Amino acid sequence: MESGYIFLGNNVFSTLLAISEEEQAKGLMGQEWPPTIMSFIYTTPKINRFWMKNTPSPLDIVFSYNGVITQICKGTPHSTNLIGQYRPSDLIVELPHGTVVSLGIKLEQKVGLVKPTPDELKRIFAEKYRGIVKI
């Protein structure tokens, strides 16, 4: 799995990048406290809803679209309830629960990758999907 850096508001975090369908399906399942920060990157916006089955750590789940935070949700350990509204997103970040409140991360703040750069991300997608993907 690739790693990189992401910003949420004025905060920068090291993150794992869930890019392939397999990486996104597994997410943070099985990771004990404190979980790694994970960013789910989508090539095209879509409605994404998550659950916490087999995820033992509580999470803050930040949904964003077009570089702006649109939803902030709590992930309850082992829950099969769907998380997230029926709104498109193209980047979702999972953080240890309490991070959003402690750092003052709020709706409508900017969010995005610091690294990999857009060109590096295109290369990563091309390698994972064995083709050219426009981002």
TIKE-933108 format. One record per residue (C-alpha): residue number from 1; x, y, z. Coordinates in Angstrom, 3 decimals. Layout:
<rs>
+-----+----------+----------+----------+
:   k :       xx :       yy :       zz :
+-----+----------+----------+----------+
: NUM :        X :        Y :        Z :
...
+-----+----------+----------+----------+
</rs>
This chain:
<rs>
+-----+----------+----------+----------+
:   k :       xx :       yy :       zz :
+-----+----------+----------+----------+
:   1 :    0.000 :    0.000 :    0.000 :
:   2 :    1.250 :    3.456 :   -0.895 :
:   3 :    1.748 :    6.185 :    1.691 :
:   4 :    1.690 :    9.945 :    1.477 :
:   5 :    0.719 :   13.163 :    3.240 :
:   6 :   -2.665 :   14.843 :    3.435 :
:   7 :   -3.856 :   18.167 :    4.790 :
:   8 :   -7.147 :   18.811 :    6.567 :
:   9 :   -7.597 :   22.499 :    7.296 :
:  10 :   -4.239 :   23.652 :    8.712 :
:  11 :   -3.122 :   20.149 :    9.728 :
:  12 :   -0.835 :   17.805 :    7.789 :
:  13 :   -0.834 :   14.043 :    8.433 :
:  14 :    1.097 :   11.035 :    7.233 :
:  15 :   -1.411 :    8.639 :    5.668 :
:  16 :   -1.792 :    5.286 :    4.003 :
:  17 :   -3.443 :    5.563 :    0.587 :
:  18 :   -6.294 :    3.142 :   -0.138 :
:  19 :   -6.399 :    3.284 :   -3.931 :
:  20 :   -7.274 :   -0.164 :   -5.260 :
:  21 :  -10.692 :   -1.737 :   -4.664 :
:  22 :   -9.047 :   -4.369 :   -2.459 :
:  23 :   -7.301 :   -1.751 :   -0.307 :
:  24 :  -10.516 :    0.236 :    0.007 :
:  25 :  -12.573 :   -2.844 :    0.922 :
:  26 :  -10.155 :   -3.781 :    3.719 :
:  27 :   -9.640 :   -0.251 :    5.052 :
:  28 :   -8.613 :   -0.293 :    8.706 :
:  29 :  -10.187 :   -3.666 :    9.519 :
:  30 :   -8.296 :   -5.401 :   12.307 :
:  31 :   -6.150 :   -2.401 :   13.278 :
:  32 :   -5.991 :   -1.874 :   17.025 :
:  33 :   -5.823 :    1.523 :   18.740 :
:  34 :   -4.440 :    3.880 :   17.660 :
:  35 :   -5.215 :    3.120 :   14.022 :
:  36 :   -3.142 :    4.442 :   11.158 :
:  37 :   -4.591 :    7.404 :    9.264 :
:  38 :   -5.957 :    6.149 :    5.965 :
:  39 :   -7.091 :    8.122 :    2.914 :
:  40 :   -9.453 :    6.604 :    0.345 :
:  41 :   -8.863 :    8.142 :   -3.086 :
:  42 :  -11.412 :    7.856 :   -5.892 :
:  43 :  -10.764 :    8.764 :   -9.537 :
:  44 :  -14.329 :    9.975 :   -9.983 :
:  45 :  -16.733 :   11.282 :   -7.346 :
:  46 :  -19.373 :    8.833 :   -6.156 :
:  47 :  -21.611 :    8.178 :   -3.188 :
:  48 :  -19.488 :    6.362 :   -0.619 :
:  49 :  -20.886 :    4.867 :    2.562 :
:  50 :  -18.738 :    2.942 :    5.026 :
:  51 :  -19.262 :    0.479 :    7.858 :
:  52 :  -17.015 :   -0.585 :   10.720 :
:  53 :  -17.415 :   -4.375 :   10.664 :
:  54 :  -14.151 :   -5.955 :   11.903 :
:  55 :  -12.743 :   -2.505 :   12.758 :
:  56 :  -11.966 :   -2.439 :   16.507 :
:  57 :  -10.924 :    1.223 :   16.838 :
:  58 :  -13.333 :    4.184 :   16.904 :
:  59 :  -12.756 :    6.565 :   14.006 :
:  60 :  -13.428 :   10.068 :   12.769 :
:  61 :  -14.411 :    9.725 :    9.103 :
:  62 :  -14.025 :   12.859 :    6.988 :
:  63 :  -15.741 :   12.903 :    3.590 :
:  64 :  -14.735 :   15.490 :    1.018 :
:  65 :  -15.592 :   16.541 :   -2.491 :
:  66 :  -13.563 :   18.755 :   -4.794 :
:  67 :  -11.074 :   19.688 :   -2.067 :
:  68 :  -13.624 :   20.657 :    0.612 :
:  69 :  -14.776 :   18.757 :    3.724 :
:  70 :  -18.469 :   17.946 :    3.267 :
:  71 :  -19.187 :   15.490 :    6.103 :
:  72 :  -17.604 :   14.484 :    9.395 :
:  73 :  -18.891 :   11.240 :   10.896 :
:  74 :  -18.053 :    8.967 :   13.820 :
:  75 :  -17.248 :    5.327 :   13.181 :
:  76 :  -18.299 :    3.016 :   16.008 :
:  77 :  -16.189 :   -0.145 :   16.395 :
:  78 :  -17.631 :   -3.299 :   14.803 :
:  79 :  -20.842 :   -1.546 :   13.712 :
:  80 :  -22.541 :   -2.641 :   10.497 :
:  81 :  -24.558 :    0.596 :   10.291 :
:  82 :  -23.759 :    2.553 :    7.149 :
:  83 :  -21.860 :    5.801 :    7.690 :
:  84 :  -22.142 :    8.794 :    5.387 :
:  85 :  -24.879 :   10.674 :    3.610 :
:  86 :  -26.011 :   10.124 :    0.043 :
:  87 :  -23.631 :   12.804 :   -1.261 :
:  88 :  -20.746 :   12.372 :   -3.694 :
:  89 :  -17.192 :   12.257 :   -2.381 :
:  90 :  -13.807 :   11.800 :   -4.023 :
:  91 :  -11.566 :   11.655 :   -0.935 :
:  92 :  -12.305 :   10.167 :    2.475 :
:  93 :   -9.951 :   10.228 :    5.449 :
:  94 :  -10.194 :    7.948 :    8.478 :
:  95 :   -8.476 :    9.178 :   11.644 :
:  96 :   -8.398 :    8.011 :   15.270 :
:  97 :  -11.606 :    9.177 :   16.979 :
:  98 :  -11.186 :   12.532 :   18.701 :
:  99 :   -8.657 :   13.896 :   16.200 :
: 100 :  -11.202 :   16.108 :   14.416 :
: 101 :  -12.402 :   17.798 :   17.617 :
: 102 :   -8.957 :   18.131 :   19.208 :
: 103 :   -7.505 :   19.831 :   16.104 :
: 104 :  -10.550 :   21.946 :   15.222 :
: 105 :  -11.169 :   20.311 :   11.833 :
: 106 :  -14.524 :   21.542 :   10.511 :
: 107 :  -16.936 :   21.320 :    7.600 :
: 108 :  -16.037 :   23.388 :    4.526 :
: 109 :  -12.321 :   23.468 :    5.354 :
: 110 :   -9.911 :   22.592 :    2.563 :
: 111 :   -8.562 :   19.057 :    2.252 :
: 112 :   -6.168 :   17.400 :   -0.170 :
: 113 :   -3.035 :   15.418 :   -0.822 :
: 114 :    0.340 :   17.046 :   -0.258 :
: 115 :    2.169 :   13.987 :   -1.540 :
: 116 :    1.886 :   12.199 :   -3.874 :
: 117 :    1.639 :   15.045 :   -6.344 :
: 118 :   -1.042 :   14.836 :   -9.065 :
: 119 :    1.522 :   13.454 :  -11.543 :
: 120 :    2.767 :   10.853 :   -9.025 :
: 121 :   -0.827 :    9.888 :   -8.273 :
: 122 :   -1.534 :    9.334 :  -11.976 :
: 123 :    1.465 :    6.988 :  -12.127 :
: 124 :    0.278 :    5.087 :   -9.041 :
: 125 :   -3.227 :    4.672 :  -10.494 :
: 126 :   -1.799 :    3.569 :  -13.832 :
: 127 :    0.331 :    0.922 :  -12.084 :
: 128 :   -2.536 :   -0.334 :   -9.920 :
: 129 :   -5.076 :   -0.415 :  -12.729 :
: 130 :   -2.663 :   -1.139 :  -15.594 :
: 131 :   -3.971 :    1.754 :  -17.652 :
: 132 :   -4.183 :    5.505 :  -17.916 :
: 133 :   -6.517 :    7.220 :  -15.494 :
: 134 :   -7.312 :   10.920 :  -15.721 :
: 135 :   -7.254 :   12.731 :  -12.394 :
+-----+----------+----------+----------+
</rs>
